[in-house]
C-alpha cells in the first residue's frame, strides 16, 4: 500500500493559513490513489510539511473532520474516511488550492480531446491564437455512478503537448497545469451563472431538456497575464450550490 503523502502548498499570507491548508489537504485526500494509506501523518509532521504551526494545522484538520473527510482517534491517529467524498456545497476563498479541491474527488471519464479552432465565445481570451486543444470530461458520483457535471477545457497547444489525458481522470486540469506541466498560475477568474440545459448537457447529465443547471467558467492566467486555460463546467442544478466568502483583509 502506498503511504499517503499530501501535496505541497505555496502559502498566500493574505488568506487564512488554516483555510489554505485545509483546501490543499482536502484536494490531496479526494485525489488520492486507490492504494494510498488511509492514515495521515501526525499533526506535527503535517505542520512541518505545510510550514505552519501545530495550532493552525489542528484548525485545518478540524474543518475536514466536521466535513466527514477524516476521523481522529486519541492515541491511534488521524485517518481518512474510506468513503470520504465531498459534500455538495462549494466554498471558495480566493485560493488556487480551493479551485483544485472544488474539482477533485469524483470519478472522471475523458470523453475526448483534440485541436480545434478557437470557439467564438472564447475569442476574447485567445486573441492571437488560431486554435486550442479542447478536453471534454464527464464527472460522476463515485458511489452511485450518477453524472454530476461535465467540463470542457480550452488549453494553449504548446501546453497541451505535456498533458497526459490519463492524468485528467485522476486530477483537475488546474492541478495538471500547475503541478505536472509546470505553469506558474497567477490567478483564476470564476463566473457562475444559471442556464438551461441544452440537448448535449441534458443527455450527458441525464436531466430533462431545459432544466436548470449551474454554468461555471474559470479563466486561468499565468504570471505573464496570458490565458492558458478556459474551463466551462456544467453542474446539475439539483446537486450543487456555490458559496463565496470575501475576507475584509
KESEKE-665933 format. One record per residue: residue number from 1; residue in three letters; x, y, z of N, C-alpha, C in turn. Coordinates in pm, whole numbers. Example, Ala and Ser with C-alpha at 12.3 -4.5 7.8 and 13.67 -1.06 7.14 Angstrom:
[1,'Ala',[1319,-569,780],[1230,-450,780],[1320,-330,780]]
[2,'Ser',[1285,-225,708],[1367,-106,714],[1290,3,787]]
***
This chain:
[1,'Unk',[85,-120,0],[0,0,0],[88,124,0]]
[2,'Unk',[54,220,-87],[131,344,-96],[97,435,22]]
[3,'Unk',[200,490,88],[177,580,200],[109,707,152]]
[4,'Unk',[22,764,236],[-45,887,199],[51,1004,215]]
[5,'Unk',[67,1082,111],[155,1198,115],[81,1318,58]]
[6,'Unk',[55,1423,138],[-17,1540,87],[67,1618,-12]]
[7,'Unk',[-2,1691,-100],[67,1775,-198],[135,1893,-129]]
[8,'Unk',[227,1955,-200],[292,2075,-148],[199,2194,-164]]
[9,'Unk',[231,2304,-95],[145,2421,-96],[231,2546,-81]]
[10,'Unk',[208,2645,-168],[271,2775,-154],[170,2866,-86]]
[11,'Unk',[201,2908,37],[106,2984,118],[94,3128,71]]
[12,'Unk',[-30,3177,73],[-60,3316,44],[-90,3384,177]]
[13,'Unk',[-4,3476,221],[-19,3536,353],[-141,3628,363]]
[14,'Unk',[-209,3654,252],[-328,3739,257],[-454,3660,290]]
[15,'Unk',[-444,3527,291],[-559,3443,321],[-534,3365,449]]
[16,'Unk',[-639,3325,520],[-620,3246,642],[-540,3119,615]]
[17,'Unk',[-436,3096,694],[-349,2982,670],[-422,2850,689]]
[18,'Unk',[-507,2842,791],[-577,2717,818],[-666,2679,699]]
[19,'Unk',[-726,2781,636],[-815,2755,523],[-735,2701,404]]
[20,'Unk',[-621,2765,375],[-539,2718,264],[-491,2575,286]]
[21,'Unk',[-450,2547,409],[-401,2412,440],[-514,2310,428]]
[22,'Unk',[-633,2346,479],[-745,2252,471],[-784,2225,326]]
[23,'Unk',[-780,2329,241],[-813,2312,100],[-711,2222,30]]
[24,'Unk',[-583,2245,58],[-478,2165,-4],[-488,2019,39]]
[25,'Unk',[-508,1998,170],[-518,1861,222],[-644,1794,170]]
[26,'Unk',[-755,1870,157],[-878,1814,103],[-856,1765,-41]]
[27,'Unk',[-788,1846,-121],[-762,1807,-259],[-676,1681,-264]]
[28,'Unk',[-578,1671,-174],[-491,1553,-170],[-572,1429,-131]]
[29,'Unk',[-663,1446,-35],[-745,1333,10],[-838,1286,-101]]
[30,'Unk',[-908,1381,-164],[-1005,1344,-267],[-939,1294,-395]]
[31,'Unk',[-814,1334,-418],[-744,1292,-539],[-644,1181,-516]]
[32,'Unk',[-650,1118,-399],[-550,1015,-365],[-567,891,-453]]
[33,'Unk',[-460,814,-465],[-466,689,-541],[-541,585,-461]]
[34,'Unk',[-603,487,-528],[-682,386,-456],[-602,306,-354]]
[35,'Unk',[-471,291,-379],[-390,209,-289],[-318,291,-182]]
[36,'Unk',[-348,420,-173],[-281,504,-73],[-330,469,67]]
[37,'Unk',[-243,486,165],[-278,461,304],[-387,557,350]]
[38,'Unk',[-475,510,439],[-579,595,495],[-530,670,618]]
[39,'Unk',[-412,638,665],[-359,702,785],[-282,829,746]]
[40,'Unk',[-319,942,809],[-249,1066,784],[-125,1076,871]]
[41,'Unk',[-26,1152,827],[89,1181,914],[42,1251,1041]]
[42,'Unk',[127,1257,1141],[92,1324,1266],[72,1474,1243]]
[43,'Unk',[6,1539,1339],[-14,1684,1331],[118,1757,1313]]
[44,'Unk',[219,1711,1390],[350,1777,1386],[413,1764,1247]]
[45,'Unk',[403,1646,1187],[462,1626,1054],[385,1705,948]]
[46,'Unk',[254,1707,960],[175,1784,864],[205,1933,877]]
[47,'Unk',[218,1980,1002],[250,2122,1024],[385,2157,963]]
[48,'Unk',[483,2069,980],[615,2093,921],[609,2088,769]]
[49,'Unk',[527,1997,715],[514,1984,569],[460,2114,508]]
[50,'Unk',[358,2173,573],[296,2294,520],[363,2422,568]]
[51,'Unk',[453,2410,665],[521,2530,716],[432,2617,801]]
[52,'Unk',[344,2554,881],[254,2629,969],[268,2576,1111]]
[53,'Unk',[203,2643,1204],[207,2599,1344],[116,2478,1364]]
[54,'Unk',[138,2406,1473],[53,2292,1505],[-90,2339,1531]]
[55,'Unk',[-107,2456,1592],[-241,2509,1616],[-315,2535,1485]]
[56,'Unk',[-244,2591,1387],[-305,2614,1255],[-342,2481,1190]]
[57,'Unk',[-253,2382,1203],[-279,2250,1145],[-401,2187,1210]]
[58,'Unk',[-413,2205,1342],[-527,2150,1415],[-659,2208,1365]]
[59,'Unk',[-659,2338,1339],[-780,2405,1291],[-817,2353,1152]]
[60,'Unk',[-717,2332,1067],[-742,2278,933],[-800,2136,942]]
[61,'Unk',[-744,2055,1031],[-793,1918,1047],[-936,1916,1103]]
[62,'Unk',[-964,2011,1193],[-1099,2019,1249],[-1201,2046,1139]]
[63,'Unk',[-1166,2133,1045],[-1255,2164,933],[-1284,2038,852]]
[64,'Unk',[-1182,1958,824],[-1200,1836,745],[-1276,1730,824]]
[65,'Unk',[-1255,1728,957],[-1328,1633,1040],[-1476,1665,1041]]
[66,'Unk',[-1510,1794,1050],[-1651,1835,1050],[-1720,1803,918]]
[67,'Unk',[-1642,1797,810],[-1698,1763,679],[-1711,1612,659]]
[68,'Unk',[-1654,1535,752],[-1662,1390,741],[-1556,1327,653]]
[69,'Unk',[-1454,1405,617],[-1347,1350,533],[-1246,1271,613]]
[70,'Unk',[-1228,1305,739],[-1131,1236,824],[-1194,1207,959]]
[71,'Unk',[-1134,1114,1034],[-1173,1088,1172],[-1046,1087,1255]]
[72,'Unk',[-1056,1138,1376],[-939,1150,1464],[-962,1066,1589]]
[73,'Unk',[-862,984,1624],[-873,893,1736],[-755,914,1830]]
[74,'Unk',[-785,942,1954],[-680,967,2051],[-590,845,2063]]
[75,'Unk',[-462,870,2058],[-354,771,2068],[-340,684,1942]]
[76,'Unk',[-442,679,1856],[-431,598,1734],[-391,681,1613]]
[77,'Unk',[-437,806,1607],[-400,891,1496],[-520,941,1418]]
[78,'Unk',[-494,998,1301],[-596,1057,1215],[-605,976,1087]]
[79,'Unk',[-728,944,1045],[-749,856,931],[-849,917,832]]
[80,'Unk',[-824,892,705],[-919,929,601],[-1037,834,608]]
[81,'Unk',[-1158,888,603],[-1276,802,599],[-1279,729,466]]
[82,'Unk',[-1289,595,467],[-1282,517,341],[-1379,564,234]]
[83,'Unk',[-1499,606,275],[-1599,650,177],[-1604,800,163]]
[84,'Unk',[-1494,867,202],[-1495,1014,203],[-1519,1069,64]]
[85,'Unk',[-1613,1159,54],[-1636,1232,-70],[-1688,1369,-34]]
[86,'Unk',[-1670,1462,-126],[-1705,1599,-98],[-1855,1616,-82]]
[87,'Unk',[-1893,1699,13],[-2033,1734,27],[-2072,1827,-88]]
[88,'Unk',[-2200,1845,-111],[-2248,1919,-227],[-2204,2065,-233]]
[89,'Unk',[-2216,2146,-124],[-2182,2289,-137],[-2036,2311,-172]]
[90,'Unk',[-2007,2414,-253],[-1871,2452,-288],[-1842,2584,-218]]
[91,'Unk',[-1731,2591,-143],[-1696,2716,-78],[-1562,2762,-131]]
[92,'Unk',[-1558,2882,-188],[-1437,2934,-248],[-1388,3055,-171]]
[93,'Unk',[-1256,3063,-151],[-1199,3174,-77],[-1069,3221,-142]]
[94,'Unk',[-1071,3239,-274],[-960,3304,-341],[-829,3228,-342]]
[95,'Unk',[-830,3096,-342],[-707,3020,-339],[-706,2921,-455]]
[96,'Unk',[-589,2903,-517],[-577,2804,-625],[-611,2666,-572]]
[97,'Unk',[-567,2636,-450],[-596,2504,-393],[-745,2486,-366]]
[98,'Unk',[-818,2597,-344],[-963,2587,-329],[-1024,2541,-461]]
[99,'Unk',[-973,2593,-572],[-1023,2551,-703],[-994,2404,-726]]
[100,'Unk',[-872,2360,-691],[-835,2220,-708],[-927,2132,-624]]
[101,'Unk',[-949,2172,-498],[-1035,2093,-410],[-1177,2088,-462]]
[102,'Unk',[-1225,2200,-517],[-1360,2205,-571],[-1379,2102,-681]]
[103,'Unk',[-1275,2077,-760],[-1288,1993,-878],[-1240,1850,-856]]
[104,'Unk',[-1194,1819,-734],[-1139,1686,-707],[-1243,1591,-652]]
[105,'Unk',[-1209,1463,-655],[-1282,1365,-577],[-1398,1295,-644]]
[106,'Unk',[-1424,1320,-771],[-1530,1249,-840],[-1469,1162,-949]]
[107,'Unk',[-1542,1059,-988],[-1493,972,-1095],[-1501,1047,-1227]]
[108,'Unk',[-1391,1052,-1298],[-1383,1133,-1419],[-1355,1045,-1540]]
[109,'Unk',[-1429,1067,-1646],[-1408,998,-1773],[-1374,1101,-1879]]
[110,'Unk',[-1262,1083,-1948],[-1225,1172,-2058],[-1306,1131,-2181]]
[111,'Unk',[-1391,1219,-2228],[-1477,1189,-2343],[-1405,1208,-2475]]
[112,'Unk',[-1302,1293,-2474],[-1227,1317,-2597],[-1140,1440,-2584]]
[113,'Unk',[-1043,1451,-2675],[-958,1570,-2677],[-897,1585,-2816]]
[114,'Unk',[-863,1708,-2852],[-802,1732,-2981],[-800,1880,-3014]]
[115,'Unk',[-720,1915,-3115],[-709,2055,-3157],[-834,2097,-3234]]
[116,'Unk',[-874,2223,-3213],[-989,2277,-3286],[-976,2429,-3290]]
[117,'Unk',[-1041,2495,-3387],[-1038,2642,-3391],[-1094,2700,-3261]]
[118,'Unk',[-1044,2816,-3224],[-1091,2880,-3102],[-1241,2910,-3116]]
[119,'Unk',[-1325,2860,-3023],[-1468,2889,-3031],[-1493,3039,-3023]]
[120,'Unk',[-1595,3086,-3093],[-1622,3229,-3098],[-1639,3293,-2962]]
[121,'Unk',[-1704,3220,-2868],[-1728,3278,-2736],[-1601,3287,-2651]]
[122,'Unk',[-1492,3224,-2699],[-1365,3230,-2625],[-1260,3315,-2697]]
[123,'Unk',[-1299,3376,-2808],[-1203,3453,-2888],[-1137,3565,-2807]]
[124,'Unk',[-1212,3627,-2714],[-1155,3736,-2636],[-1040,3691,-2547]]
[125,'Unk',[-1039,3563,-2510],[-933,3511,-2424],[-810,3466,-2501]]
[126,'Unk',[-829,3432,-2629],[-719,3384,-2712],[-710,3468,-2840]]
[127,'Unk',[-682,3599,-2829],[-690,3688,-2946],[-591,3657,-3057]]
[128,'Unk',[-475,3603,-3025],[-373,3578,-3127],[-346,3430,-3147]]
[129,'Unk',[-440,3347,-3108],[-422,3202,-3117],[-524,3145,-3214]]
[130,'Unk',[-481,3078,-3322],[-577,3027,-3419],[-654,2904,-3370]]
[131,'Unk',[-590,2823,-3286],[-659,2704,-3237],[-613,2670,-3095]]
[132,'Unk',[-696,2594,-3025],[-666,2545,-2891],[-682,2394,-2891]]
[133,'Unk',[-638,2331,-2783],[-665,2189,-2765],[-778,2178,-2664]]
[134,'Unk',[-886,2113,-2705],[-1005,2100,-2620],[-1007,1963,-2554]]
[135,'Unk',[-1043,1963,-2427],[-1059,1839,-2349],[-1201,1836,-2296]]
[136,'Unk',[-1269,1724,-2314],[-1406,1708,-2267],[-1409,1594,-2166]]
[137,'Unk',[-1467,1622,-2047],[-1469,1521,-1941],[-1606,1516,-1875]]
[138,'Unk',[-1645,1397,-1834],[-1769,1376,-1760],[-1733,1328,-1620]]
[139,'Unk',[-1788,1395,-1518],[-1765,1354,-1380],[-1891,1290,-1324]]
[140,'Unk',[-1871,1183,-1245],[-1983,1109,-1188],[-1960,1087,-1040]]
[141,'Unk',[-2069,1066,-967],[-2060,1033,-826],[-1988,900,-811]]
[142,'Unk',[-1890,897,-719],[-1809,776,-702],[-1885,657,-651]]
[143,'Unk',[-1999,679,-584],[-2076,568,-528],[-2192,527,-618]]
[144,'Unk',[-2272,623,-657],[-2391,589,-735],[-2365,580,-885]]
[145,'Unk',[-2257,643,-931],[-2229,648,-1073],[-2311,751,-1146]]
[146,'Unk',[-2393,827,-1075],[-2478,929,-1136],[-2394,1045,-1188]]
[147,'Unk',[-2413,1089,-1313],[-2336,1203,-1365],[-2369,1329,-1287]]
[148,'Unk',[-2265,1406,-1254],[-2284,1527,-1174],[-2250,1654,-1251]]
[149,'Unk',[-2150,1648,-1339],[-2114,1765,-1419],[-2028,1722,-1536]]
[150,'Unk',[-2024,1806,-1638],[-1931,1778,-1747],[-1856,1906,-1782]]
[151,'Unk',[-1733,1888,-1825],[-1642,2002,-1841],[-1577,2003,-1978]]
[152,'Unk',[-1555,2123,-2027],[-1474,2147,-2147],[-1361,2241,-2108]]
[153,'Unk',[-1239,2205,-2142],[-1124,2293,-2120],[-1062,2328,-2254]]
[154,'Unk',[-1033,2455,-2276],[-961,2502,-2394],[-821,2544,-2347]]
[155,'Unk',[-720,2473,-2394],[-583,2490,-2345],[-491,2531,-2460]]
[156,'Unk',[-393,2616,-2431],[-295,2654,-2533],[-224,2530,-2587]]
[157,'Unk',[-207,2519,-2720],[-147,2399,-2780],[-9,2365,-2726]]
[158,'Unk',[75,2468,-2701],[211,2437,-2655],[213,2375,-2516]]
[159,'Unk',[108,2397,-2439],[98,2334,-2307],[37,2195,-2317]]
[160,'Unk',[-53,2178,-2411],[-123,2050,-2426],[-28,1936,-2460]]
[161,'Unk',[86,1967,-2522],[180,1861,-2558],[235,1790,-2434]]
[162,'Unk',[229,1855,-2319],[282,1796,-2195],[171,1735,-2109]]
[163,'Unk',[48,1735,-2157],[-64,1682,-2079],[-95,1539,-2120]]
[164,'Unk',[-94,1449,-2023],[-135,1311,-2045],[-283,1302,-2010]]
[165,'Unk',[-370,1269,-2107],[-513,1262,-2076],[-547,1171,-1958]]
[166,'Unk',[-462,1069,-1936],[-487,980,-1822],[-479,1055,-1690]]
[167,'Unk',[-395,1159,-1685],[-385,1238,-1562],[-515,1311,-1532]]
[168,'Unk',[-591,1343,-1638],[-716,1417,-1618],[-828,1328,-1563]]
[169,'Unk',[-806,1196,-1562],[-901,1107,-1498],[-878,1100,-1348]]
[170,'Unk',[-762,1151,-1305],[-729,1149,-1162],[-731,1289,-1101]]
[171,'Unk',[-686,1389,-1178],[-670,1523,-1122],[-745,1627,-1207]]
[172,'Unk',[-783,1739,-1146],[-841,1850,-1223],[-736,1913,-1315]]
[173,'Unk',[-782,1982,-1419],[-691,2046,-1513],[-601,2147,-1443]]
[174,'Unk',[-656,2220,-1345],[-575,2320,-1274],[-452,2256,-1210]]
[175,'Unk',[-472,2143,-1147],[-360,2073,-1082],[-261,2020,-1186]]
[176,'Unk',[-311,1966,-1296],[-222,1914,-1401],[-137,2026,-1458]]
[177,'Unk',[-200,2140,-1488],[-124,2252,-1543],[-18,2302,-1445]]
[178,'Unk',[-55,2313,-1319],[38,2367,-1219],[146,2268,-1180]]
[179,'Unk',[107,2145,-1146],[200,2051,-1084],[266,1955,-1182]]
[180,'Unk',[204,1933,-1298],[263,1841,-1396],[331,1919,-1509]]
[181,'Unk',[257,2012,-1568],[312,2090,-1680],[409,2197,-1630]]
[182,'Unk',[386,2247,-1509],[476,2348,-1452],[436,2491,-1480]]
[183,'Unk',[308,2515,-1513],[261,2651,-1536],[257,2726,-1403]]
[184,'Unk',[312,2846,-1401],[308,2930,-1282],[180,3014,-1288]]
[185,'Unk',[76,2964,-1223],[-54,3027,-1229],[-58,3149,-1138]]
[186,'Unk',[-104,3261,-1194],[-112,3384,-1113],[-252,3405,-1057]]
[187,'Unk',[-355,3371,-1134],[-492,3390,-1085],[-590,3311,-1171]]
[188,'Unk',[-708,3290,-1114],[-818,3228,-1186],[-942,3312,-1163]]
[189,'Unk',[-1009,3351,-1269],[-1131,3429,-1259],[-1251,3336,-1277]]
[190,'Unk',[-1339,3332,-1177],[-1454,3242,-1180],[-1583,3318,-1206]]
[191,'Unk',[-1668,3260,-1288],[-1802,3313,-1310],[-1901,3196,-1301]]
[192,'Unk',[-2005,3211,-1221],[-2109,3109,-1209],[-2242,3174,-1243]]
[193,'Unk',[-2315,3112,-1334],[-2445,3167,-1374],[-2546,3055,-1396]]
[194,'Unk',[-2673,3090,-1387],[-2780,2993,-1411],[-2809,2987,-1560]]
[195,'Unk',[-2825,2863,-1610],[-2862,2844,-1750],[-2960,2728,-1760]]
[196,'Unk',[-3009,2703,-1881],[-3096,2590,-1906],[-3020,2485,-1985]]
[197,'Unk',[-3044,2360,-1955],[-2970,2250,-2017],[-3001,2240,-2165]]
[198,'Unk',[-2894,2248,-2247],[-2910,2225,-2389],[-2914,2075,-2415]]
[199,'Unk',[-2941,2030,-2539],[-2954,1886,-2564],[-2830,1805,-2523]]
[200,'Unk',[-2709,1858,-2551],[-2589,1782,-2515],[-2576,1770,-2364]]
[201,'Unk',[-2596,1881,-2292],[-2586,1878,-2146],[-2693,1789,-2085]]
[202,'Unk',[-2815,1798,-2135],[-2923,1715,-2083],[-2891,1567,-2100]]
[203,'Unk',[-2833,1532,-2215],[-2800,1392,-2239],[-2688,1343,-2150]]
[204,'Unk',[-2582,1423,-2136],[-2468,1380,-2056],[-2500,1374,-1907]]
[205,'Unk',[-2578,1470,-1859],[-2608,1476,-1716],[-2736,1402,-1678]]
[206,'Unk',[-2805,1350,-1779],[-2927,1272,-1756],[-3033,1355,-1683]]
[207,'Unk',[-3054,1475,-1735],[-3157,1564,-1680],[-3251,1604,-1794]]
[208,'Unk',[-3372,1652,-1764],[-3464,1694,-1870],[-3409,1813,-1950]]
[209,'Unk',[-3438,1817,-2076],[-3402,1930,-2159],[-3457,2058,-2100]]
[210,'Unk',[-3377,2165,-2099],[-3413,2297,-2048],[-3428,2302,-1895]]
[211,'Unk',[-3381,2198,-1825],[-3384,2204,-1679],[-3271,2294,-1630]]
[212,'Unk',[-3280,2352,-1510],[-3179,2445,-1462],[-3044,2375,-1437]]
[213,'Unk',[-2937,2441,-1478],[-2802,2395,-1447],[-2721,2516,-1399]]
[214,'Unk',[-2609,2489,-1334],[-2513,2592,-1298],[-2398,2586,-1397]]
[215,'Unk',[-2372,2698,-1462],[-2266,2705,-1563],[-2148,2782,-1506]]
[216,'Unk',[-2036,2712,-1489],[-1915,2771,-1432],[-1813,2797,-1542]]
[217,'Unk',[-1756,2917,-1544],[-1646,2948,-1635],[-1526,2989,-1550]]
[218,'Unk',[-1415,2921,-1569],[-1292,2955,-1498],[-1183,2989,-1597]]
[219,'Unk',[-1131,3111,-1589],[-1026,3158,-1681],[-894,3161,-1603]]
[220,'Unk',[-797,3083,-1647],[-670,3070,-1576],[-561,3150,-1648]]
[221,'Unk',[-490,3233,-1569],[-384,3319,-1622],[-249,3276,-1564]]
[222,'Unk',[-143,3287,-1646],[-10,3260,-1594],[52,3391,-1545]]
[223,'Unk',[178,3384,-1503],[243,3501,-1445],[263,3615,-1545]]
[224,'Unk',[259,3583,-1674],[273,3686,-1777],[139,3748,-1816]]
[225,'Unk',[32,3708,-1746],[-100,3761,-1777],[-165,3694,-1896]]
[226,'Unk',[-106,3585,-1944],[-159,3513,-2060],[-264,3412,-2015]]
[227,'Unk',[-374,3402,-2089],[-474,3299,-2060],[-420,3165,-2109]]
[228,'Unk',[-411,3069,-2019],[-358,2937,-2055],[-467,2831,-2062]]
[229,'Unk',[-581,2858,-1999],[-689,2759,-1997],[-820,2829,-1967]]
[230,'Unk',[-924,2790,-2039],[-1061,2834,-2006],[-1144,2708,-1984]]
[231,'Unk',[-1195,2695,-1862],[-1278,2580,-1828],[-1424,2622,-1827]]
[232,'Unk',[-1508,2541,-1891],[-1652,2561,-1886],[-1714,2433,-1831]]
[233,'Unk',[-1776,2443,-1714],[-1828,2326,-1645],[-1978,2343,-1624]]
[234,'Unk',[-2054,2241,-1661],[-2199,2243,-1641],[-2234,2150,-1525]]
[235,'Unk',[-2287,2206,-1418],[-2324,2130,-1300],[-2475,2109,-1296]]
[236,'Unk',[-2515,1992,-1253],[-2657,1968,-1232],[-2710,2064,-1127]]
[237,'Unk',[-2814,2136,-1158],[-2866,2236,-1067],[-2924,2178,-940]]
[238,'Unk',[-2961,2049,-941],[-3018,1987,-821],[-2913,1926,-730]]
[239,'Unk',[-2785,1944,-768],[-2680,1879,-690],[-2581,1977,-627]]
[240,'Unk',[-2577,2102,-673],[-2470,2191,-631],[-2518,2330,-593]]
[241,'Unk',[-2443,2390,-501],[-2456,2534,-472],[-2316,2587,-450]]
[242,'Unk',[-2296,2715,-474],[-2166,2778,-457],[-2175,2888,-350]]
[243,'Unk',[-2077,2890,-261],[-2066,2997,-163],[-1931,3062,-178]]
[244,'Unk',[-1927,3194,-189],[-1802,3268,-199],[-1788,3354,-74]]
[245,'Unk',[-1677,3338,-3],[-1650,3416,118],[-1546,3522,85]]
[246,'Unk',[-1575,3647,119],[-1484,3758,95],[-1431,3806,230]]
[247,'Unk',[-1298,3798,248],[-1238,3843,371],[-1217,3996,369]]
[248,'Unk',[-1229,4060,484],[-1216,4204,492],[-1072,4249,479]]
[249,'Unk',[-976,4161,509],[-835,4198,499],[-752,4074,478]]
***
